[in-house]
Every structure is written in structure tokens, then in C-alpha cells.
Amino acid sequence: MTGPKTLLEKYNDTQSKILGYLKAGVAKGGKFFKAKYIAKDLGLSSKEVGTNLAILSQICDDLEISRWSYSNSTTWMVTSKDGEEVTA
């Protein structure tokens, strides 16, 4: 039996970068994030960000991530799970 996975074991490097970005944004009061701006800020492609956000929306324990709308780029709504305060 193994214990709970650490952040580095559960998420790949790209997912860890994106989670750090989202947690910092949510901690500052942000709620909506466009994939193309995340990509630009992190030096990734929009496709990489979108693919990884879709995965994170299913496996992330700290944040509630959901596809919100599409207009020139997918907008994602990100909130903390269970109303807990998020710290980056």
C-alpha cells in the first residue's frame, strides 16, 4: 500500500506550472482564466494548456476547474474546492 502522492508524483511539470499559476491567480481574487494568456505567461502553447487543464479538471484535489466559454480562446473558471482559501 502506498501513501498519498506528492505534488511532483501526481502532476507532470506542465501541470505543476499551470496549477501554480492558477493558485496564484485565485489567491489574488481571480476566477476566470483564458488558456491563451496562461500559455503566453508560462511559455507554453494554448493547446498544451487546454489539454492539461482538461486533465487537471478531473484530477486536481485543490481547485475546481471547469470549461466556462469559448471566444477566441477557451475560458476556464477556477475556484477553490469546498470554499477553502487558496494560497500559492
OpenMM code with the backbone's topology and positions (N, CA, C; nanometers):
from openmm import Vec3, app, unit

residues = "MET THR GLY PRO LYS THR LEU LEU GLU LYS TYR ASN ASP THR GLN SER LYS ILE LEU GLY TYR LEU LYS ALA GLY VAL ALA LYS GLY GLY LYS PHE PHE LYS ALA LYS TYR ILE ALA LYS ASP LEU GLY LEU SER SER LYS GLU VAL GLY THR ASN LEU ALA ILE LEU SER GLN ILE CYS ASP ASP LEU GLU ILE SER ARG TRP SER TYR SER ASN SER THR THR TRP MET VAL THR SER LYS ASP GLY GLU GLU VAL THR ALA".split()
positions = [
    Vec3(0.0846, -0.1180, 0.0000),
    Vec3(0.0000, 0.0000, 0.0000),
    Vec3(0.0889, 0.1241, 0.0000),
    Vec3(0.0584, 0.2171, -0.0837),
    Vec3(0.1372, 0.3402, -0.0912),
    Vec3(0.0583, 0.4552, -0.0313),
    Vec3(0.1317, 0.5551, 0.0163),
    Vec3(0.0678, 0.6734, 0.0738),
    Vec3(0.0207, 0.7672, -0.0349),
    Vec3(-0.0360, 0.8804, 0.0047),
    Vec3(-0.0815, 0.9782, -0.0946),
    Vec3(0.0355, 1.0308, -0.1762),
    Vec3(0.0107, 1.0561, -0.3027),
    Vec3(0.1158, 1.1053, -0.3911),
    Vec3(0.1463, 1.2511, -0.3625),
    Vec3(0.2736, 1.2857, -0.3749),
    Vec3(0.3118, 1.4252, -0.3595),
    Vec3(0.2784, 1.4990, -0.4878),
    Vec3(0.2865, 1.6311, -0.4828),
    Vec3(0.2556, 1.7139, -0.5994),
    Vec3(0.3380, 1.6712, -0.7201),
    Vec3(0.4667, 1.6432, -0.7000),
    Vec3(0.5539, 1.6069, -0.8113),
    Vec3(0.5213, 1.4692, -0.8670),
    Vec3(0.4683, 1.3794, -0.7858),
    Vec3(0.4341, 1.2462, -0.8338),
    Vec3(0.2986, 1.2442, -0.9038),
    Vec3(0.2086, 1.3307, -0.8627),
    Vec3(0.0731, 1.3291, -0.9170),
    Vec3(0.0621, 1.4051, -1.0488),
    Vec3(0.1364, 1.5159, -1.0608),
    Vec3(0.1257, 1.6020, -1.1778),
    Vec3(0.2584, 1.6079, -1.2520),
    Vec3(0.2515, 1.6205, -1.3853),
    Vec3(0.3749, 1.6390, -1.4612),
    Vec3(0.4214, 1.7843, -1.4481),
    Vec3(0.5368, 1.8165, -1.5070),
    Vec3(0.5941, 1.9512, -1.4935),
    Vec3(0.4994, 2.0594, -1.5451),
    Vec3(0.4395, 2.0351, -1.6606),
    Vec3(0.3491, 2.1335, -1.7199),
    Vec3(0.2276, 2.1553, -1.6305),
    Vec3(0.1703, 2.0483, -1.5807),
    Vec3(0.0542, 2.0592, -1.4926),
    Vec3(0.0899, 2.1316, -1.3631),
    Vec3(0.2086, 2.1061, -1.3103),
    Vec3(0.2527, 2.1751, -1.1884),
    Vec3(0.2662, 2.3250, -1.2121),
    Vec3(0.3212, 2.3629, -1.3289),
    Vec3(0.3336, 2.5054, -1.3642),
    Vec3(0.1963, 2.5712, -1.3720),
    Vec3(0.1048, 2.5042, -1.4409),
    Vec3(-0.0301, 2.5588, -1.4589),
    Vec3(-0.1008, 2.5711, -1.3240),
    Vec3(-0.0880, 2.4700, -1.2394),
    Vec3(-0.1513, 2.4756, -1.1073),
    Vec3(-0.0960, 2.5904, -1.0240),
    Vec3(0.0346, 2.6104, -1.0289),
    Vec3(0.0946, 2.7221, -0.9558),
    Vec3(0.0396, 2.8549, -1.0039),
    Vec3(0.0267, 2.8686, -1.1355),
    Vec3(-0.0276, 2.9902, -1.1965),
    Vec3(-0.1722, 3.0129, -1.1515),
    Vec3(-0.2526, 2.9070, -1.1577),
    Vec3(-0.3939, 2.9187, -1.1205),
    Vec3(-0.4106, 2.9487, -0.9717),
    Vec3(-0.3331, 2.8819, -0.8881),
    Vec3(-0.3427, 2.9053, -0.7433),
    Vec3(-0.3061, 3.0492, -0.7093),
    Vec3(-0.2021, 3.1010, -0.7747),
    Vec3(-0.1627, 3.2405, -0.7509),
    Vec3(-0.2743, 3.3346, -0.7956),
    Vec3(-0.3345, 3.3059, -0.9110),
    Vec3(-0.4433, 3.3894, -0.9616),
    Vec3(-0.5662, 3.3861, -0.8729),
    Vec3(-0.6033, 3.2680, -0.8264),
    Vec3(-0.7200, 3.2543, -0.7395),
    Vec3(-0.6931, 3.3219, -0.6047),
    Vec3(-0.5709, 3.3089, -0.5543),
    Vec3(-0.5350, 3.3727, -0.4268),
    Vec3(-0.5466, 3.5251, -0.4355),
    Vec3(-0.5266, 3.5797, -0.5575),
    Vec3(-0.5388, 3.7247, -0.5786),
    Vec3(-0.6819, 3.7658, -0.6114),
    Vec3(-0.7733, 3.6703, -0.6131),
    Vec3(-0.9136, 3.7020, -0.6389),
    Vec3(-0.9608, 3.6694, -0.7789),
    Vec3(-0.8741, 3.6126, -0.8619),
    Vec3(-0.9138, 3.5764, -0.9978),
    Vec3(-1.0043, 3.4546, -0.9986),
    Vec3(-1.0869, 3.4468, -1.1001),
    Vec3(-1.1791, 3.3343, -1.1112),
    Vec3(-1.1835, 3.2795, -1.2536),
    Vec3(-1.1624, 3.3657, -1.3526),
    Vec3(-1.1695, 3.3244, -1.4923),
    Vec3(-1.0332, 3.3425, -1.5580),
    Vec3(-0.9906, 3.2401, -1.6323),
    Vec3(-0.8592, 3.2408, -1.6946),
    Vec3(-0.8706, 3.1937, -1.8389),
    Vec3(-0.8132, 3.2702, -1.9318),
    Vec3(-0.8117, 3.2306, -2.0725),
    Vec3(-0.6865, 3.1485, -2.0995),
    Vec3(-0.7035, 3.0373, -2.1692),
    Vec3(-0.5923, 2.9468, -2.1971),
    Vec3(-0.4790, 3.0177, -2.2708),
    Vec3(-0.5122, 3.1068, -2.3646),
    Vec3(-0.4062, 3.1713, -2.4427),
    Vec3(-0.3199, 3.2629, -2.3566),
    Vec3(-0.3771, 3.3242, -2.2533),
    Vec3(-0.2986, 3.4111, -2.1653),
    Vec3(-0.2141, 3.3294, -2.0678),
    Vec3(-0.2678, 3.2174, -2.0216),
    Vec3(-0.1878, 3.1271, -1.9387),
    Vec3(-0.0684, 3.0793, -2.0207),
    Vec3(-0.0953, 3.0398, -2.1457),
    Vec3(0.0105, 2.9908, -2.2341),
    Vec3(0.1186, 3.0961, -2.2544),
    Vec3(0.0770, 3.2178, -2.2818),
    Vec3(0.1726, 3.3266, -2.3044),
    Vec3(0.2581, 3.3510, -2.1798),
    Vec3(0.1943, 3.3564, -2.0641),
    Vec3(0.2657, 3.3838, -1.9391),
    Vec3(0.3615, 3.2719, -1.8997),
    Vec3(0.3280, 3.1475, -1.9340),
    Vec3(0.4099, 3.0335, -1.8933),
    Vec3(0.5014, 2.9811, -2.0032),
    Vec3(0.4940, 3.0413, -2.1231),
    Vec3(0.5784, 2.9951, -2.2334),
    Vec3(0.5361, 2.8601, -2.2884),
    Vec3(0.4074, 2.8337, -2.2882),
    Vec3(0.3520, 2.7091, -2.3397),
    Vec3(0.2625, 2.7402, -2.4589),
    Vec3(0.2185, 2.6367, -2.5291),
    Vec3(0.1215, 2.6585, -2.6361),
    Vec3(-0.0190, 2.6539, -2.5763),
    Vec3(-0.1123, 2.7181, -2.6444),
    Vec3(-0.2519, 2.7158, -2.5986),
    Vec3(-0.3051, 2.5732, -2.5944),
    Vec3(-0.2617, 2.4926, -2.6907),
    Vec3(-0.3061, 2.3534, -2.6952),
    Vec3(-0.2560, 2.2762, -2.5729),
    Vec3(-0.1292, 2.2975, -2.5354),
    Vec3(-0.0744, 2.2330, -2.4154),
    Vec3(-0.1552, 2.2705, -2.2917),
    Vec3(-0.1847, 2.3992, -2.2806),
    Vec3(-0.2593, 2.4481, -2.1648),
    Vec3(-0.3994, 2.3868, -2.1628),
    Vec3(-0.4681, 2.3906, -2.2754),
    Vec3(-0.6036, 2.3359, -2.2817),
    Vec3(-0.6091, 2.1878, -2.2500),
    Vec3(-0.5161, 2.1123, -2.3061),
    Vec3(-0.5116, 1.9684, -2.2809),
    Vec3(-0.4878, 1.9398, -2.1332),
    Vec3(-0.3920, 2.0105, -2.0755),
    Vec3(-0.3594, 1.9873, -1.9347),
    Vec3(-0.4674, 2.0389, -1.8398),
    Vec3(-0.5340, 2.1476, -1.8752),
    Vec3(-0.6450, 2.1957, -1.7919),
    Vec3(-0.7601, 2.0950, -1.7914),
    Vec3(-0.7843, 2.0322, -1.9062),
    Vec3(-0.8896, 1.9303, -1.9126),
    Vec3(-0.8553, 1.8131, -1.8205),
    Vec3(-0.7283, 1.7739, -1.8188),
    Vec3(-0.6845, 1.6662, -1.7297),
    Vec3(-0.6952, 1.7109, -1.5839),
    Vec3(-0.6455, 1.8317, -1.5562),
    Vec3(-0.6490, 1.8833, -1.4189),
    Vec3(-0.7919, 1.8977, -1.3668),
    Vec3(-0.8850, 1.9285, -1.4563),
    Vec3(-1.0244, 1.9438, -1.4128),
    Vec3(-1.0786, 1.8134, -1.3546),
    Vec3(-1.0156, 1.7019, -1.3915),
    Vec3(-1.0610, 1.5720, -1.3425),
    Vec3(-0.9806, 1.5209, -1.2233),
    Vec3(-0.8531, 1.5626, -1.2122),
    Vec3(-0.7681, 1.5020, -1.1090),
    Vec3(-0.7230, 1.5969, -0.9981),
    Vec3(-0.7459, 1.7257, -1.0137),
    Vec3(-0.6969, 1.8221, -0.9153),
    Vec3(-0.7818, 1.8180, -0.7881),
    Vec3(-0.7138, 1.8054, -0.6740),
    Vec3(-0.7833, 1.7982, -0.5457),
    Vec3(-0.8068, 1.9351, -0.4829),
    Vec3(-0.7273, 2.0355, -0.5210),
    Vec3(-0.7317, 2.1666, -0.4558),
    Vec3(-0.8262, 2.2660, -0.5225),
    Vec3(-0.8388, 2.2560, -0.6546),
    Vec3(-0.9153, 2.3547, -0.7304),
    Vec3(-1.0283, 2.2893, -0.8082),
    Vec3(-1.1363, 2.3615, -0.8228),
    Vec3(-1.2472, 2.3221, -0.9103),
    Vec3(-1.2220, 2.3930, -1.0426),
    Vec3(-1.1933, 2.3174, -1.1474),
    Vec3(-1.1583, 2.3737, -1.2780),
    Vec3(-1.2634, 2.3275, -1.3779),
    Vec3(-1.3285, 2.4228, -1.4447),
    Vec3(-1.4293, 2.3849, -1.5436),
    Vec3(-1.4239, 2.4772, -1.6648),
    Vec3(-1.4471, 2.4160, -1.7806),
    Vec3(-1.4512, 2.4919, -1.9054),
    Vec3(-1.5726, 2.5834, -1.8973),
    Vec3(-1.5518, 2.7126, -1.9183),
    Vec3(-1.6589, 2.8102, -1.8984),
    Vec3(-1.7169, 2.8574, -2.0308),
    Vec3(-1.6325, 2.9037, -2.1216),
    Vec3(-1.6820, 2.9511, -2.2513),
    Vec3(-1.5691, 2.9492, -2.3527),
    Vec3(-1.6064, 2.9700, -2.4786),
    Vec3(-1.5068, 2.9770, -2.5842),
    Vec3(-1.5334, 3.0993, -2.6701),
    Vec3(-1.4356, 3.1873, -2.6754),
    Vec3(-1.4416, 3.3050, -2.7610),
    Vec3(-1.2976, 3.3474, -2.7861),
    Vec3(-1.2431, 3.3094, -2.8998),
    Vec3(-1.1030, 3.3307, -2.9362),
    Vec3(-1.0065, 3.2458, -2.8546),
    Vec3(-1.0499, 3.1914, -2.7465),
    Vec3(-0.9696, 3.1048, -2.6606),
    Vec3(-1.0636, 3.0507, -2.5539),
    Vec3(-1.0356, 2.9314, -2.5068),
    Vec3(-1.1212, 2.8752, -2.4030),
    Vec3(-1.1002, 2.9498, -2.2722),
    Vec3(-1.2102, 2.9864, -2.2094),
    Vec3(-1.2055, 3.0476, -2.0770),
    Vec3(-1.2384, 2.9393, -1.9755),
    Vec3(-1.1581, 2.9334, -1.8716),
    Vec3(-1.1763, 2.8353, -1.7657),
    Vec3(-1.2152, 2.9062, -1.6373),
    Vec3(-1.3130, 2.8518, -1.5662),
    Vec3(-1.3495, 2.9043, -1.4356),
    Vec3(-1.2777, 2.8186, -1.3313),
    Vec3(-1.2085, 2.8864, -1.2407),
    Vec3(-1.1299, 2.8161, -1.1398),
    Vec3(-1.1666, 2.8701, -1.0020),
    Vec3(-1.2060, 2.7815, -0.9137),
    Vec3(-1.2377, 2.8186, -0.7759),
    Vec3(-1.1768, 2.7141, -0.6829),
    Vec3(-1.1675, 2.7484, -0.5565),
    Vec3(-1.1176, 2.6507, -0.4602),
    Vec3(-1.2281, 2.5501, -0.4311),
    Vec3(-1.1881, 2.4279, -0.4037),
    Vec3(-1.2864, 2.3263, -0.3670),
    Vec3(-1.3282, 2.3490, -0.2230),
    Vec3(-1.4516, 2.3277, -0.1941),
    Vec3(-1.5058, 2.3384, -0.0581),
    Vec3(-1.4920, 2.4775, 0.0013),
    Vec3(-1.4753, 2.5799, -0.0821),
    Vec3(-1.4693, 2.7167, -0.0335),
    Vec3(-1.3467, 2.7506, 0.0495),
    Vec3(-1.2453, 2.6637, 0.0466),
    Vec3(-1.1238, 2.6891, 0.1235),
    Vec3(-1.0401, 2.7963, 0.0561),
    Vec3(-0.9670, 2.8717, 0.1356),
    Vec3(-0.8791, 2.9747, 0.0815),
    Vec3(-0.7613, 2.9076, 0.0118),
    Vec3(-0.7248, 2.9597, -0.1037),
    Vec3(-0.6144, 2.9044, -0.1810),
    Vec3(-0.4923, 2.9919, -0.1613),
    Vec3(-0.3796, 2.9283, -0.1331),
    Vec3(-0.2532, 3.0013, -0.1247),
    Vec3(-0.1594, 2.9458, -0.2294),
    Vec3(-0.0840, 3.0340, -0.2902),
    Vec3(0.0063, 2.9926, -0.3982),
    Vec3(0.1306, 2.9278, -0.3433),
] * unit.nanometer
topology = app.Topology()
chain = topology.addChain("A")
for resn in residues:
    res = topology.addResidue(resn, chain)
    for name in ("N", "CA", "C"):
        topology.addAtom(name, app.Element.getBySymbol(name[0]), res)
